[in-house]
Amino acid sequence: MTTKLQIIGPYTPEHEGPHVWVLGRPTRCSVISVSNGVAIIKIQDHPEEFAARLDYIKNAREVLPGEGA
C-alpha cells in the first residue's frame, strides 16, 4: 500500500517526521545539527552525513490514501 506525506510545516526539532526533499522526492532523515540555514543530516541507506539547505527539510507525517492528506 502506498503512503503519502502530509506536510506539517518547516523543520523544527519539536515535531516528528523530518523529511528532506532530494531531487523532488521526500526521504526521511535525521537532523544532526543546524547552523545558518544549513542542516547536517543522515538518511537511511546512506553511510555518511551531508549538508542540506534547511528549506529542503520539512516536518511531515505519513498518511494512508483516503485519510485526508
N, CA, C and O atoms as a MOPAC input file, in Angstrom:
PM7 MOZYME 1SCF
protein

 N      0.83500 1    -1.17700 1     0.00000 1
 C      0.00000 1     0.00000 1     0.00000 1
 C      0.88400 1     1.24600 1     0.00000 1
 O      1.85500 1     1.31700 1     0.75400 1
 N      0.56400 1     2.19500 1    -0.81300 1
 C      1.34300 1     3.41700 1    -0.93000 1
 C      0.91400 1     4.42000 1     0.13300 1
 O     -0.27400 1     4.57200 1     0.41700 1
 N      1.88900 1     5.09900 1     0.71500 1
 C      1.57300 1     6.15400 1     1.67000 1
 C      1.91600 1     7.49500 1     1.05800 1
 O      2.76200 1     7.59100 1     0.16800 1
 N      1.25300 1     8.52600 1     1.54200 1
 C      1.53200 1     9.89200 1     1.11400 1
 C      1.99800 1    10.66400 1     2.33300 1
 O      1.83200 1    10.21900 1     3.46900 1
 N      2.58200 1    11.82800 1     2.08300 1
 C      3.03100 1    12.67700 1     3.17500 1
 C      2.11200 1    13.87600 1     3.31900 1
 O      1.69900 1    14.49200 1     2.33700 1
 N      1.80400 1    14.18900 1     4.56100 1
 C      1.11300 1    15.42900 1     4.87700 1
 C      2.15900 1    16.33000 1     5.52100 1
 O      2.67900 1    16.01100 1     6.59000 1
 N      2.46800 1    17.44300 1     4.88400 1
 C      3.47500 1    18.35600 1     5.42100 1
 C      2.87700 1    19.08600 1     6.61400 1
 O      1.81700 1    19.70400 1     6.51400 1
 N      3.56800 1    19.00600 1     7.73600 1
 C      3.14100 1    19.67400 1     8.95700 1
 C      3.65200 1    21.11200 1     8.95900 1
 O      2.96900 1    22.01300 1     9.44500 1
 N      4.83400 1    21.32600 1     8.42400 1
 C      5.40900 1    22.66900 1     8.37200 1
 C      6.91800 1    22.58800 1     8.24400 1
 O      7.47500 1    21.51100 1     8.03300 1
 N      7.58000 1    23.73700 1     8.37400 1
 C      9.04300 1    23.74700 1     8.29200 1
 C      9.64000 1    22.91400 1     9.42400 1
 O      8.98900 1    22.66600 1    10.43900 1
 N     10.87400 1    22.49200 1     9.23500 1
 C     11.53800 1    21.65800 1    10.23700 1
 C     11.65000 1    22.39200 1    11.56400 1
 O     12.09800 1    23.53700 1    11.61900 1
 N     11.24400 1    21.72600 1    12.61800 1
 C     11.51700 1    22.13600 1    13.99800 1
 C     11.80600 1    20.86400 1    14.77000 1
 O     11.20100 1    19.82800 1    14.49300 1
 N     12.71100 1    20.91300 1    15.72700 1
 C     13.05300 1    19.69700 1    16.46100 1
 C     11.91500 1    19.19200 1    17.35600 1
 O     11.96500 1    18.05300 1    17.82100 1
 N     10.90000 1    20.00800 1    17.60100 1
 C      9.79500 1    19.61800 1    18.47800 1
 C      8.83700 1    18.62600 1    17.83000 1
 O      8.05100 1    17.99100 1    18.53300 1
 N      8.88100 1    18.47700 1    16.51400 1
 C      7.94700 1    17.60400 1    15.81800 1
 C      8.67400 1    16.40100 1    15.23000 1
 O      9.86000 1    16.46300 1    14.90400 1
 N      7.93400 1    15.31200 1    15.10500 1
 C      8.47600 1    14.11600 1    14.47200 1
 C      8.42000 1    14.25100 1    12.96000 1
 O      7.73500 1    15.11600 1    12.41400 1
 N      9.14600 1    13.38600 1    12.31200 1
 C      8.98600 1    13.21800 1    10.87700 1
 C      9.73400 1    14.15400 1     9.97100 1
 O      9.17500 1    14.57800 1     8.95900 1
 N     10.98900 1    14.51100 1    10.27900 1
 C     11.67700 1    15.32500 1     9.28500 1
 C     11.94000 1    14.52500 1     8.00900 1
 O     12.39200 1    13.38000 1     8.05400 1
 N     11.65200 1    15.14700 1     6.89000 1
 C     11.91600 1    14.58200 1     5.56500 1
 C     12.68700 1    15.63000 1     4.77500 1
 O     12.40100 1    16.82300 1     4.86900 1
 N     13.65500 1    15.18400 1     4.00300 1
 C     14.39600 1    16.07900 1     3.11900 1
 C     13.95300 1    15.78000 1     1.69600 1
 O     13.75000 1    14.62600 1     1.31900 1
 N     13.80900 1    16.83600 1     0.91800 1
 C     13.43100 1    16.66300 1    -0.48800 1
 C     14.70400 1    16.66700 1    -1.32100 1
 O     15.38500 1    17.68700 1    -1.43200 1
 N     15.01600 1    15.50700 1    -1.90700 1
 C     16.20100 1    15.34300 1    -2.74000 1
 C     15.72000 1    14.97800 1    -4.14200 1
 O     15.03300 1    13.97300 1    -4.32500 1
 N     16.07700 1    15.78400 1    -5.11400 1
 C     15.65200 1    15.56400 1    -6.49200 1
 C     14.12600 1    15.42800 1    -6.59400 1
 O     13.61000 1    14.63300 1    -7.38000 1
 N     13.42200 1    16.22000 1    -5.78500 1
 C     11.96400 1    16.24600 1    -5.83700 1
 C     11.26300 1    15.12000 1    -5.10800 1
 O     10.03500 1    15.03100 1    -5.14100 1
 N     12.02800 1    14.25000 1    -4.44300 1
 C     11.42300 1    13.12000 1    -3.72600 1
 C     11.71400 1    13.24100 1    -2.23900 1
 O     12.85500 1    13.49800 1    -1.85400 1
 N     10.70300 1    13.06100 1    -1.39700 1
 C     10.94700 1    13.13300 1     0.04500 1
 C     11.60900 1    11.86600 1     0.57400 1
 O     11.27200 1    10.75500 1     0.16500 1
 N     12.55100 1    12.05100 1     1.48600 1
 C     13.24000 1    10.95300 1     2.13900 1
 C     13.32900 1    11.27500 1     3.61800 1
 O     13.75200 1    12.36800 1     3.99600 1
 N     12.93200 1    10.32800 1     4.45800 1
 C     13.01300 1    10.55100 1     5.90700 1
 C     14.47400 1    10.74400 1     6.28700 1
 O     15.35800 1    10.07100 1     5.75800 1
 N     14.71700 1    11.66500 1     7.20500 1
 C     16.09200 1    11.95900 1     7.60300 1
 C     16.17800 1    12.19600 1     9.10500 1
 O     15.16600 1    12.36200 1     9.78600 1
 N     17.40300 1    12.20800 1     9.59900 1
 C     17.70800 1    12.59900 1    10.97400 1
 C     18.53700 1    13.86300 1    10.89000 1
 O     19.54600 1    13.90400 1    10.18600 1
 N     18.11700 1    14.89300 1    11.60200 1
 C     18.85000 1    16.15600 1    11.59000 1
 C     19.84800 1    16.12400 1    12.74300 1
 O     19.47000 1    15.97700 1    13.90500 1
 N     21.12900 1    16.26400 1    12.40400 1
 C     22.20700 1    16.21900 1    13.38700 1
 C     22.41800 1    17.59900 1    14.00600 1
 O     22.51000 1    17.73300 1    15.22600 1
 N     22.49400 1    18.62800 1    13.15000 1
 C     22.68700 1    19.99800 1    13.63000 1
 C     22.20900 1    20.98500 1    12.56700 1
 O     22.06300 1    20.65100 1    11.39100 1
 N     21.97200 1    22.21500 1    13.02700 1
 C     21.51800 1    23.28700 1    12.13300 1
 C     22.32000 1    24.54100 1    12.44600 1
 O     22.49800 1    24.89600 1    13.61100 1
 N     22.80500 1    25.21500 1    11.39900 1
 C     23.53200 1    26.46800 1    11.57100 1
 C     23.42100 1    27.28600 1    10.29300 1
 O     23.68000 1    26.77300 1     9.20400 1
 N     23.04200 1    28.53700 1    10.41100 1
 C     22.98600 1    29.47500 1     9.28700 1
 C     22.18900 1    28.94700 1     8.10000 1
 O     22.60900 1    29.09800 1     6.95300 1
 N     21.03600 1    28.32600 1     8.37000 1
 C     20.17100 1    27.86500 1     7.29500 1
 C     20.61400 1    26.58000 1     6.61000 1
 O     20.05600 1    26.19600 1     5.58100 1
 N     21.62400 1    25.90800 1     7.18200 1
 C     22.11500 1    24.64400 1     6.62800 1
 C     22.01200 1    23.57400 1     7.71100 1
 O     22.37900 1    23.80800 1     8.86200 1
 N     21.51600 1    22.41300 1     7.33800 1
 C     21.39500 1    21.30300 1     8.28300 1
 C     22.35700 1    20.19300 1     7.89700 1
 O     22.55200 1    19.90500 1     6.71600 1
 N     22.95200 1    19.57800 1     8.90000 1
 C     23.73900 1    18.36800 1     8.70500 1
 C     22.78100 1    17.21600 1     9.01000 1
 O     22.21100 1    17.13800 1    10.09800 1
 N     22.61400 1    16.32500 1     8.03200 1
 C     21.61600 1    15.26900 1     8.16500 1
 C     22.18700 1    13.90200 1     7.81100 1
 O     23.25000 1    13.78600 1     7.20200 1
 N     21.44800 1    12.87400 1     8.21300 1
 C     21.71000 1    11.49600 1     7.78100 1
 C     20.41100 1    10.96100 1     7.22500 1
 O     19.33100 1    11.26900 1     7.72700 1
 N     20.52700 1    10.15400 1     6.17800 1
 C     19.34900 1     9.48100 1     5.64600 1
 C     19.61600 1     7.98100 1     5.62800 1
 O     20.76200 1     7.53400 1     5.57500 1
 N     18.53900 1     7.22300 1     5.67400 1
 C     18.64700 1     5.76800 1     5.67500 1
 C     19.35700 1     5.29800 1     4.41100 1
 O     19.16200 1     5.87000 1     3.33900 1
 N     20.15800 1     4.28700 1     4.53200 1
 C     20.89500 1     3.67900 1     3.42200 1
 C     21.96400 1     4.58400 1     2.82400 1
 O     22.44300 1     4.32000 1     1.72200 1
 N     22.34600 1     5.64400 1     3.52600 1
 C     23.44600 1     6.49400 1     3.07400 1
 C     24.45600 1     6.51300 1     4.21600 1
 O     24.11900 1     6.94700 1     5.31800 1
 N     25.66700 1     6.06100 1     3.98800 1
 C     26.61200 1     5.85300 1     5.08700 1
 C     27.16300 1     7.12700 1     5.73700 1
 O     27.66100 1     7.07100 1     6.86100 1
 N     27.08400 1     8.25400 1     5.06300 1
 C     27.71500 1     9.45400 1     5.60300 1
 C     26.70900 1    10.56800 1     5.83700 1
 O     25.63300 1    10.59600 1     5.24000 1
 N     27.08700 1    11.48800 1     6.72200 1
 C     26.29900 1    12.70000 1     6.94300 1
 C     26.54500 1    13.64300 1     5.77600 1
 O     27.60600 1    13.60900 1     5.15400 1
 N     25.55800 1    14.48800 1     5.48200 1
 C     25.78900 1    15.51000 1     4.46500 1
 C     24.97100 1    16.74400 1     4.77100 1
 O     24.07700 1    16.71100 1     5.61800 1
 N     25.27200 1    17.83200 1     4.08500 1
 C     24.61700 1    19.11500 1     4.32000 1
 C     23.45900 1    19.30000 1     3.34800 1
 O     23.52800 1    18.89400 1     2.18800 1
 N     22.39200 1    19.92200 1     3.84900 1
 C     21.23600 1    20.25100 1     3.01400 1
 C     20.70600 1    21.59900 1     3.47600 1
 O     20.77100 1    21.93700 1     4.65800 1
 N     20.18400 1    22.35900 1     2.53000 1
 C     19.55000 1    23.62300 1     2.90700 1
 C     18.35600 1    23.32900 1     3.80700 1
 O     17.59000 1    22.40100 1     3.55000 1
 N     18.20500 1    24.10700 1     4.83800 1
 C     17.10400 1    23.90200 1     5.76900 1
 C     15.75800 1    24.04400 1     5.07200 1
 O     14.77700 1    23.43700 1     5.50100 1
 N     15.69400 1    24.83700 1     4.00400 1
 C     14.45300 1    24.99500 1     3.22600 1
 C     13.97600 1    23.67000 1     2.63700 1
 O     12.78800 1    23.51600 1     2.35700 1
 N     14.88100 1    22.71300 1     2.44600 1
 C     14.53300 1    21.43400 1     1.83100 1
 C     14.06100 1    20.40200 1     2.85400 1
 O     13.72200 1    19.27600 1     2.48800 1
 N     14.03800 1    20.77700 1     4.13300 1
 C     13.64200 1    19.84900 1     5.18900 1
 C     12.31400 1    20.31000 1     5.78500 1
 O     12.17600 1    21.46100 1     6.19900 1
 N     11.34500 1    19.40600 1     5.82200 1
 C     10.01100 1    19.70900 1     6.34600 1
 C      9.61600 1    18.62400 1     7.34200 1
 O     10.02600 1    17.47000 1     7.21900 1
 N      8.82400 1    19.00900 1     8.31800 1
 C      8.20800 1    18.01300 1     9.17800 1
 C      6.98300 1    17.50600 1     8.45000 1
 O      6.19000 1    18.29200 1     7.93300 1
 N      6.82700 1    16.20500 1     8.40800 1
 C      5.70000 1    15.59600 1     7.70200 1
 C      5.33700 1    14.29500 1     8.38600 1
 O      6.13400 1    13.70400 1     9.11300 1
 N      4.11600 1    13.86800 1     8.13300 1
 C      3.70300 1    12.56600 1     8.64200 1
 C      3.13200 1    11.76900 1     7.49100 1
 O      2.57100 1    12.32200 1     6.54400 1
 N      3.28400 1    10.46400 1     7.58900 1
 C      2.75100 1     9.58700 1     6.54200 1
 C      1.26000 1     9.37500 1     6.77700 1
 O      0.83000 1     9.16500 1     7.91100 1
 N      0.48000 1     9.43100 1     5.71600 1
 C     -0.96100 1     9.16900 1     5.80100 1
 C     -1.32800 1     8.14100 1     4.74200 1
 O     -0.71300 1     8.08000 1     3.67700 1
 N     -2.32200 1     7.34900 1     5.04500 1
 C     -2.80900 1     6.36000 1     4.08500 1
 C     -3.71000 1     7.03800 1     3.06800 1
 O     -4.33500 1     8.05000 1     3.38600 1
 N     -3.79400 1     6.51000 1     1.85800 1
 C     -4.70800 1     7.08500 1     0.86300 1
 C     -6.12100 1     7.15100 1     1.42500 1
 O     -6.59600 1     6.20500 1     2.05400 1
 N     -6.78700 1     8.27500 1     1.19100 1
 C     -8.14100 1     8.46100 1     1.67800 1
 C     -8.21900 1     8.99100 1     3.11000 1
 O     -9.30900 1     9.21000 1     3.63700 1
 N     -7.06300 1     9.19500 1     3.73300 1
 C     -7.03400 1     9.66100 1     5.11900 1
 C     -7.03000 1    11.18200 1     5.19700 1
 O     -6.98900 1    11.73100 1     6.29800 1
 N     -7.07300 1    11.87800 1     4.06900 1
 C     -7.11200 1    13.34300 1     4.09900 1
 C     -5.75400 1    13.95900 1     4.24900 1
 O     -5.40800 1    14.47000 1     5.31500 1
 N     -4.98800 1    13.91500 1     3.20200 1
 C     -3.63200 1    14.48700 1     3.23500 1
 C     -3.68800 1    15.94300 1     2.93400 1
 O     -2.65400 1    16.60900 1     2.91200 1

